[in-house]
Amino acid sequence: MVKKNTWVLIHRIILNPEDRAPQVPDDTKRAPLEMWVKGRLLEDAEIGGAARITTRTGRTEEGTLLEENPTYRHGFGDFVPELLDISEQVRRIVFEGATE
């Protein structure tokens, strides 16, 4: 049980594929429009169950409770040595040899 006022992440399907606008590209149209949003629980809830939250901007949203105290897990991918070489070349060209 996740307690009221805990910072959480919820998920909700906004539009199913069949409800998407006709002008949306085909590959996009095949997927639902989904929302993930963080906020504070308005009442106790179970992970995987329905939950209502208040976001930092004061909106009330409803969805499936995914996570308690969510953290960022994104990155910018693996290191690519060629990009470092390109960056150094650009610095030399733009700044005539300056490295910082």
N, C-alpha and C positions, 0 to 999 in steps of 0.2 A: 504494500500500500504506500503510495506517494502522498504526502501530507499537503494540505492546503497551503498556499503561498510559496511552495517550492518552485524554483526556476526549472522549466521543462521545455521539451520539444514535442510539438504535435504535428500530425500530417493529415491532409485532407485532399480528396479528389475534387477539384473545382468543376471540371468538365470532363465527361467521358468522351472517348474518341468520336462516337457518333454525334455528339453535340458540338463538336468543333466547327468553326466558321468555314465556309466553302473555299475561301481564298487562302486558307492556311496551306503551306506546302504539304504534299502527300506524306512525306516521312514524318512530319510533325503531326499531321492529322491522325496518324495511326496510334499515337500515344495520348494518354489522358493528360490534361493540364492539372498539375499537382502543386500543392502548397505545403511547405514546411515552415513553421513559425515558432518562435520561442516566446515564453511569457511565464507569468506566475499563475499557478493553479487557483481556481476560484473555489474548489472543493476537493476533498480527498479523491484519488482515482487510482486505478490499477494500470500498470504497464500493459498496453494492448487493448485497453478499454477506452470508452468515450471520455473526453475531458473538455472542460471549458477553461480558457485562460484569459488573462488581461496582458496585452503586449506593453512594451515600454512606451508606446505612443498612445496608450489608453484604449485601444481597440479590444473588443471582446471577440474571441475566435473559438470555434469548436473543431475537434478532430480526434484522431486516435492518438493516445499518449504513447510516444516512442521512447523517451529517454528522460531521466532525472539528471539535473545539473549537466546539461550537454556541453561538450567542448568542441573546439574547431579541430578538424582532421584533414583539412585540405592542404595541398602543397602546390608547388610549381613544377612537379615532375623530377625526373632524375637529372643529375649533372650531365651536361653535354659539352665535352672538351672543345669541340669546334666553335661553340658559341663564345667561349672565353677567348679563343684566338681572334674571332671576328671582332669582339669588343675591343681588344687591344689594337687591332688594325684601325678601327674607326677612331679611337683616341689619337693614334699617331697622325692620321689624315686630318682630323678636325683641329687638333690642338698642337700640331707640328712637334710631336715628340713628348708632350706633357703626359705624365702617367696618372696624375691625380688632379 
